[in-house]
Amino acid sequence: MQTINSLFAASAERFANRVALIEPVEVARVGTMSTLTYRELQERAKGFAASLQNLQINKSDCLLIWSPSRSEWIIAYLGALLIGAVVVPLDVNSKEDFLVRVAETTNARLLITSQKQFAGLKQVSLPLIDIDALPQQPLDPTKLPLVDAGDLAEIVFTSGTTGHPKGVMLSHGNITSNATAALAFINMTAEDRALSILPLSHMFELTVEIALICCGASIVYARSLVPDTLLRLLSSQQITCSVLVPQALQLFLNGIEREVRRQKREQQFEQLLRIAAILPFGWRRFLFGTVHKRFGGHFRFFVSGGAYLSPQLAQRWENIGFRVLQGYGATECSPIISATPYREHILDSVGKSLNGVEVRIADDGEILVHGPNVALGYWKNPDATAASFKDGWYSTGDLGYLDEKNNLYLKGRKKNLIVLANGLNVYPEDIENILQANPLVKDAVVFGLMENDQGPEVHAVLLMDDPNQAKSVIHQTNKQLAPHQQVRGFTVWPEEDFPRTHTLKVKRLDVLSKLEKIRSETGEHHP
């Protein structure tokens, strides 16, 4: 099994003069772009590694990276790994108290961030390395420590962790096995240009970027999530693929549909979608040539992950002529467990397990995972490690099933499962999917709420522009649900959006907390 260092060294030699990283010189606009070839990236990483050694950073020391995705993030990451240091990536939106807890838990030696971010900290006393000016010094390769596949590469703390942080320990071998398996599964080559939208603190983005580096592809950092800026990058940089979360896919589609409405061509658009569904893929690209031109004309596929992808949303994109692949995983699995293959994929499945990864379903329906990608455990937390990792199998907390061809399907989170008084199970995600498919609903979250001593009832929280339509939406939804799934109560969310993580996942506990407060003040609604 290889290390991240050896994989990167091989790519730097093989693809020395190819462009590795691209980003706008000015964050807020698409204009002049800065580039680094694979050879230049390697030299910058080596120069930073030497600077860390001069600061007396040694093998196994922990370094925090707290920054948006950018070229310097990868330089700092690769440089730290060269000397055997352990990278602790932090979500850029992490609060200071969380940062302090992580720093204390890992005995971090220093913090890599910008002067601007550092200036806002009041409790952090760690030495700073300014990511806007990463130091560079000559490297003596004879002074590099031996790093092997079993050595710790990262400790990843899931965004939104509260109380005592639980850090996932990932070795070099965990990550490289996952990246190379993903590369064999997803059709990426040296000719690809990937637009980086997700934060590099998110393991899905980082592992895919390592896979892209393995095959000599180019990575373009967006540096801004403004839709118009992203579209200009897609076009000007000839982007071919991107990793994103389902909500970003929905936002891109919303932009296309807004333009269709502006041109008063809704009926024609929907008719073309119906025709495209029965045509070969190449014809679909021809039918929607205007959309493909807006995306630069070279875009091939999205890889969606991090949250549930609605089959209806994926189908609309595929009808327009864009492949939508899906990855399923967990940070504890480095993170990819399964993925849909490029050509033959089922839109409501999360695909087949990657090479070397075993999946089995426990008696209670929980998905269990075994393989070289499964983490070493939780940092300094033997009890949590023993609870989640048993005999080499990781308990995901997700419920699902395998079909006869070993395609994996998700049912929902084990902890979200609603068990009714009659013993029947209700999966909130099943109801959320129907609600989210309603054009009047922007998003929805479903809980089991205790209404009396008869057990929980299904309650929907709706994010919508017109609260007066909520009762009608619930009636329409209940017509599509089994008797035990019926939504018994609903609340229209009073704010513009649900609280979300940096990867746009809904913070369910925050929604539930606010919901309980709303209900105590106003009372519940019944359909």
C-alpha positions in Angstrom: 0.0 0.0 0.0 1.3 3.5 -0.9 1.6 6.7 1.0 0.2 10.0 -0.2 3.8 11.1 -0.5 4.7 8.3 -2.9 1.6 8.8 -5.0 2.3 12.5 -5.3 6.0 12.0 -6.1 5.0 9.6 -8.9 2.5 12.1 -10.4 5.1 15.0 -10.1 7.5 12.9 -12.2 5.0 11.6 -14.7 3.1 14.8 -15.2 5.8 17.3 -14.4 4.9 20.0 -17.0 1.1 19.5 -16.9 -0.9 22.1 -15.0 -2.0 20.8 -11.5 -3.7 23.7 -9.8 -5.5 26.8 -11.2 -7.2 29.6 -9.3 -8.3 33.2 -9.9 -5.7 35.8 -8.8 -8.6 37.9 -7.4 -11.0 36.0 -5.2 -14.2 37.9 -6.1 -13.8 37.8 -9.9 -12.8 35.6 -12.8 -9.9 37.3 -14.6 -6.2 36.5 -14.5 -5.6 32.9 -13.3 -2.5 31.7 -11.5 -1.3 28.2 -12.3 1.1 25.6 -10.8 2.5 22.7 -12.8 3.0 19.3 -11.0 6.7 20.0 -10.8 6.1 23.5 -9.3 3.6 22.1 -6.9 6.1 19.5 -5.7 8.8 22.2 -5.3 6.5 24.4 -3.3 5.5 21.5 -1.1 9.1 20.6 -0.5 10.0 24.2 0.3 7.2 24.3 2.9 8.3 21.0 4.4 11.8 22.4 4.9 10.3 25.5 6.6 8.3 23.2 9.0 11.5 21.3 9.9 13.3 24.6 10.7 10.4 25.4 13.0 11.2 22.1 14.8 8.0 20.4 13.6 8.6 16.6 13.7 7.0 13.4 12.6 3.6 12.8 14.2 3.2 16.5 15.3 -0.3 17.8 14.6 -0.8 21.0 12.5 -4.2 22.7 12.1 -5.3 24.0 8.6 -8.2 26.5 8.9 -8.7 28.0 5.5 -11.0 28.0 2.4 -10.0 25.7 -0.4 -7.1 27.1 -2.4 -3.7 26.1 -3.9 -1.9 27.0 -0.7 -4.1 24.5 1.2 -2.8 21.6 -0.9 0.8 22.9 -0.7 0.6 23.1 3.1 -1.1 19.6 3.3 1.5 17.9 1.0 4.4 19.7 2.7 3.3 18.6 6.2 2.9 15.0 5.1 6.4 15.0 3.6 7.9 15.3 7.1 5.4 12.9 8.6 3.3 15.5 10.4 -0.4 15.0 10.9 -2.8 17.4 9.3 -6.0 18.4 11.2 -8.3 20.1 8.7 -10.9 22.5 10.1 -14.1 23.7 8.5 -13.6 27.3 7.6 -16.8 28.1 9.5 -15.7 26.5 12.7 -16.2 28.6 15.8 -13.3 29.6 18.0 -14.3 27.4 21.0 -14.4 24.4 18.7 -10.9 25.3 17.3 -9.6 25.6 20.8 -11.0 22.2 21.8 -9.4 20.5 18.8 -6.1 22.2 19.4 -6.0 21.0 23.0 -7.2 17.5 22.1 -4.5 17.0 19.4 -1.7 19.0 21.2 -1.4 21.0 17.9 1.9 22.7 17.3 0.8 25.5 15.0 -2.1 26.9 13.0 -2.1 27.5 9.3 -4.6 30.2 8.4 -4.7 33.8 7.1 -3.7 36.8 9.1 -7.3 38.1 8.7 -8.8 34.9 10.2 -6.2 34.8 12.9 -6.9 38.4 13.9 -10.4 37.5 14.9 -9.3 34.8 17.4 -9.1 35.8 21.1 -8.4 32.4 22.9 -6.0 30.7 20.5 -2.3 31.0 21.5 -0.9 28.7 18.8 2.0 30.0 16.5 0.6 31.2 13.1 1.8 30.3 9.6 0.2 32.8 7.2 -1.4 30.8 4.4 -1.2 33.8 2.2 2.7 33.7 2.4 3.7 30.1 3.0 7.4 30.1 3.9 9.9 28.4 1.5 13.3 27.0 2.3 15.7 24.5 0.6 14.9 20.9 1.5 17.6 18.4 2.4 15.9 15.1 1.3 18.3 13.1 3.5 16.6 14.7 6.6 13.1 13.5 5.6 11.7 10.8 8.0 10.5 7.5 6.8 6.8 7.6 6.3 4.8 4.4 5.6 1.3 3.6 4.7 0.3 2.8 8.3 1.4 6.2 9.6 -1.3 8.7 10.6 -1.9 11.3 7.9 -5.0 13.2 9.2 -7.3 13.6 12.2 -10.7 14.8 10.9 -13.3 16.3 13.2 -16.7 16.3 11.7 -18.1 19.9 11.3 -20.7 20.6 13.9 -19.3 18.3 16.5 -20.2 19.5 20.0 -19.0 18.7 23.5 -15.9 16.6 23.4 -14.6 16.5 19.8 -14.4 13.0 18.2 -11.5 12.9 15.7 -11.3 10.3 13.0 -7.8 8.9 12.6 -6.9 8.3 8.9 -3.6 6.7 7.8 -1.8 7.3 4.5 -2.9 3.8 3.4 -6.5 4.5 4.3 -6.6 7.6 2.1 -4.5 6.2 -0.8 -6.4 3.0 -1.0 -9.7 5.0 -1.3 -8.3 7.5 -3.8 -6.9 4.8 -6.1 -10.1 2.7 -5.9 -12.2 5.8 -6.6 -10.0 6.6 -9.7 -10.6 3.1 -11.0 -14.3 3.4 -10.6 -14.9 7.0 -11.8 -13.9 7.8 -15.3 -11.3 10.5 -14.6 -8.2 11.1 -16.8 -5.3 13.5 -17.2 -7.5 15.5 -19.7 -10.0 16.4 -17.0 -10.3 19.8 -15.4 -12.2 19.6 -12.1 -13.9 22.6 -10.5 -13.3 22.5 -6.7 -16.4 23.8 -4.8 -16.5 21.8 -1.6 -14.1 22.6 1.3 -10.9 20.6 1.5 -11.8 19.9 5.1 -14.5 17.7 3.7 -12.9 14.2 3.1 -15.0 13.6 0.0 -13.4 16.6 -1.8 -9.9 15.9 -0.5 -9.9 12.2 -1.5 -11.2 13.0 -5.0 -8.5 15.7 -5.4 -5.9 13.1 -4.4 -7.4 10.8 -7.1 -7.2 13.7 -9.6 -3.6 14.3 -8.7 -2.9 10.5 -9.3 -4.2 10.7 -12.8 -2.5 14.1 -13.7 -5.8 16.1 -14.0 -6.1 19.8 -13.3 -7.9 21.2 -10.3 -9.5 24.7 -10.5 -10.4 26.4 -7.2 -13.5 28.5 -7.4 -12.6 30.8 -4.4 -16.1 32.1 -4.6 -19.5 30.3 -4.6 -21.4 33.1 -6.4 -23.4 31.3 -9.1 -22.4 33.8 -11.9 -18.7 33.4 -10.9 -19.0 29.6 -11.0 -20.6 29.7 -14.4 -17.8 31.9 -15.8 -15.2 29.6 -14.4 -17.0 26.6 -15.9 -16.9 28.3 -19.3 -13.6 30.0 -19.3 -11.6 27.1 -17.8 -13.2 24.4 -19.9 -14.2 22.4 -16.8 -15.1 18.8 -17.4 -16.3 17.6 -13.9 -17.0 18.7 -10.4 -17.7 17.2 -7.0 -20.6 18.8 -5.1 -23.5 18.3 -2.7 -27.1 17.7 -4.0 -28.2 21.2 -3.0 -25.5 22.8 -5.2 -26.9 20.6 -8.1 -30.4 22.0 -7.3 -29.1 25.6 -7.3 -27.4 25.2 -10.7 -30.7 23.7 -12.1 -32.7 26.5 -10.5 -30.5 29.0 -12.5 -31.2 27.1 -15.7 -34.9 27.0 -15.1 -35.0 30.7 -14.1 -33.5 31.6 -17.5 -36.0 29.3 -19.2 -38.9 31.2 -17.5 -37.3 34.5 -18.4 -37.4 33.5 -22.0 -41.0 32.2 -21.5 -40.0 28.7 -22.9 -41.1 26.5 -20.0 -43.4 24.3 -22.1 -40.7 23.8 -24.8 -38.1 23.0 -22.1 -40.3 20.4 -20.4 -41.2 18.8 -23.8 -37.5 18.5 -24.7 -36.8 16.9 -21.3 -39.4 14.2 -22.0 -38.0 13.6 -25.5 -34.4 13.5 -24.2 -35.2 10.8 -21.7 -35.6 8.2 -24.5 -32.6 9.4 -26.6 -28.9 8.3 -26.5 -26.7 10.6 -24.4 -25.1 12.3 -27.3 -28.4 13.4 -28.7 -29.4 14.9 -25.3 -26.3 17.1 -25.4 -27.3 18.3 -28.9 -30.9 19.1 -27.8 -29.7 21.2 -24.9 -26.7 22.6 -26.7 -27.3 26.1 -25.3 -27.1 24.8 -21.7 -23.9 22.9 -22.5 -22.4 26.0 -24.1 -23.1 27.9 -20.9 -21.1 25.3 -19.0 -18.2 25.7 -21.4 -19.0 22.9 -23.8 -16.6 20.4 -22.2 -18.4 19.4 -19.0 -19.0 15.7 -18.7 -20.2 14.7 -15.2 -21.0 15.7 -11.7 -20.1 13.6 -8.7 -22.7 14.1 -5.9 -22.0 13.2 -2.3 -22.4 14.3 1.3 -26.2 14.1 1.4 -29.1 12.2 -0.2 -29.5 12.8 -4.0 -33.1 12.8 -5.2 -33.4 10.5 -8.3 -35.8 13.1 -9.8 -33.0 15.8 -9.6 -30.4 13.4 -11.0 -32.8 12.4 -13.9 -33.4 16.0 -14.9 -29.7 16.6 -15.2 -29.2 13.3 -17.1 -32.0 14.3 -19.5 -30.2 17.6 -20.2 -27.1 15.5 -21.1 -24.9 15.6 -18.0 -23.9 12.4 -16.2 -24.6 12.5 -12.5 -22.6 10.0 -10.5 -23.1 9.5 -6.8 -20.7 8.6 -4.0 -21.7 7.3 -0.6 -19.4 7.3 2.4 -18.4 8.3 5.8 -15.3 10.2 7.1 -14.4 6.9 9.0 -14.1 5.2 5.6 -11.7 7.8 4.0 -14.6 8.5 3.0 -15.9 6.6 -0.1 -17.7 3.3 0.5 -19.6 3.0 -2.8 -20.1 4.9 -6.1 -22.1 4.7 -9.2 -20.1 3.7 -12.3 -19.8 6.2 -15.2 -22.0 4.4 -17.8 -24.3 1.9 -16.1 -25.8 3.4 -13.0 -29.2 3.3 -11.2 -30.3 6.7 -10.1 -31.9 5.7 -6.8 -28.9 3.5 -5.8 -25.6 4.7 -4.3 -23.8 2.2 -6.5 -21.5 -0.7 -5.8 -18.7 -0.8 -3.2 -15.3 0.3 -4.4 -12.6 -2.3 -5.1 -11.3 -3.8 -1.8 -14.3 -2.4 0.2 -16.7 -5.0 1.7 -20.3 -4.0 2.6 -22.7 -6.1 4.6 -26.1 -5.5 6.1 -26.5 -6.2 9.8 -29.7 -7.9 11.1 -31.2 -4.6 12.1 -30.5 -3.1 8.6 -27.4 -1.1 9.5 -24.7 -0.8 6.8 -21.3 -2.2 8.0 -18.0 -1.6 6.1 -14.7 -3.4 6.0 -11.6 -2.7 4.0 -8.2 -0.8 3.8 -10.1 2.5 3.8 -11.6 2.0 7.3 -10.1 4.4 9.8 -7.7 3.5 12.7 -10.3 4.7 15.2 -11.1 7.8 17.1 -8.3 10.0 18.5 -7.7 9.3 22.2 -11.2 7.9 22.5 -11.1 4.1 23.0 -14.7 3.8 24.1 -16.1 5.4 21.0 -13.7 3.4 18.9 -14.8 0.1 20.5 -18.5 1.1 19.9 -18.1 1.9 16.2 -15.3 -0.4 15.0 -15.7 -4.1 15.8 -13.4 -6.8 14.3 -12.4 -4.4 11.5 -16.0 -3.6 10.6 -17.2 0.0 10.9 -20.8 0.6 11.9 -22.0 3.5 9.7 -25.2 4.3 11.5 -27.0 4.2 8.1 -29.8 1.8 7.2 -29.9 0.2 3.8 -30.0 -2.9 1.7 -28.3 -4.7 -1.2 -30.0 -6.0 -4.3 -29.2 -9.2 -6.1 -26.5 -7.4 -8.1 -24.9 -5.8 -5.0 -26.2 -2.3 -5.7 -26.5 -0.5 -2.4 -29.6 1.4 -1.5 -30.0 3.8 1.5 -33.0 3.9 3.8 -31.9 6.6 6.2 -30.0 7.3 9.4 -30.5 4.8 12.2 -30.8 7.6 14.7 -33.5 9.4 12.7 -35.7 6.3 12.5 -39.2 6.8 13.9 -40.6 3.8 15.7 -44.4 4.2 16.1 -46.3 2.9 19.1 -47.5 -0.1 16.9 -43.9 -1.1 16.2 -43.9 0.0 12.6 -40.8 1.9 11.3 -41.0 5.2 9.5 -37.9 6.5 7.6 -38.0 10.3 7.7 -36.0 10.4 4.5 -38.8 8.7 2.5 -41.2 11.4 3.4 -38.7 14.2 3.0 -38.0 13.0 -0.6 -41.7 13.3 -1.5 -42.0 16.7 0.1 -38.9 18.0 -1.6 -40.2 16.9 -5.0 -43.1 19.3 -4.6 -42.4 22.6 -6.4 -44.0 24.6 -3.6 -41.4 23.2 -1.1 -37.9 24.4 -1.0 -36.8 21.9 1.6 -38.2 19.8 4.4 -37.2 17.9 7.5 -39.3 15.2 9.2 -39.2 14.2 12.9 -41.0 11.9 15.2 -42.5 14.1 17.9 -44.1 12.9 21.1 -47.7 14.2 21.1 -49.0 12.1 24.0 -48.3 8.9 25.8 -49.2 6.9 22.7 -45.7 7.3 21.1 -44.3 9.6 18.4 -46.2 11.1 15.5 -44.7 12.1 12.1 -44.2 15.9 12.0 -42.9 17.8 8.9 -41.0 21.1 9.0 -41.5 22.9 5.7 -39.3 25.6 4.1 -41.5 27.4 1.6 -42.3 30.8 0.2 -46.1 30.6 0.7 -47.1 29.3 4.1 -50.7 29.3 3.0 -50.0 26.4 0.7 -48.6 24.2 3.5 -51.8 22.4 4.3 -52.4 21.5 0.7 -48.8 20.2 0.4 -49.3 17.9 3.4 -52.6 16.6 1.9 -50.9 15.9 -1.4 -48.0 14.2 0.3 -50.2 12.0 2.5 -51.9 10.7 -0.6 -48.6 9.2 -1.7 -47.8 7.7 1.8 -48.7 4.4 3.5 -51.1 4.7 6.4 -48.4 4.4 9.0 -46.3 7.1 7.2 -49.0 9.8 7.3 -47.8 13.3 8.4 -49.8 14.2 11.4 -48.5 17.6 12.1 -46.5 20.3 10.3 -44.7 23.6 11.0 -43.6 26.2 8.4 -40.1 27.3 9.1 -40.1 31.0 10.0 -36.6 31.9 8.6 -35.2 32.2 5.1 -33.3 28.9 5.3 -32.6 26.0 7.7 -29.4 26.1 9.6 -26.8 24.3 7.6 -23.2 23.0 7.7 -20.6 24.4 5.3 -21.5 21.5 2.9 -25.1 22.6 3.0 -26.4 19.7 5.1 -29.4 20.6 7.3 -28.4 20.8 11.0 -31.3 18.6 12.2 -30.7 19.1 15.9 -30.7 22.9 15.5 -34.0 22.6 13.6 -35.5 20.3 16.2 -34.5 22.7 19.0 -36.1 25.7 17.3 -39.1 23.6 16.4 -39.8 22.8 20.0 -39.6 26.5 20.9 -41.9 27.4 18.1 -44.5 24.8 19.1 -44.4 25.8 22.7 -45.2 29.4 21.7 -47.7 28.9 18.9 -49.0 25.3 19.1 -48.7 22.7 16.3 -50.5 22.6 13.0 -52.5 19.6 11.9 -53.4 18.8 8.3 
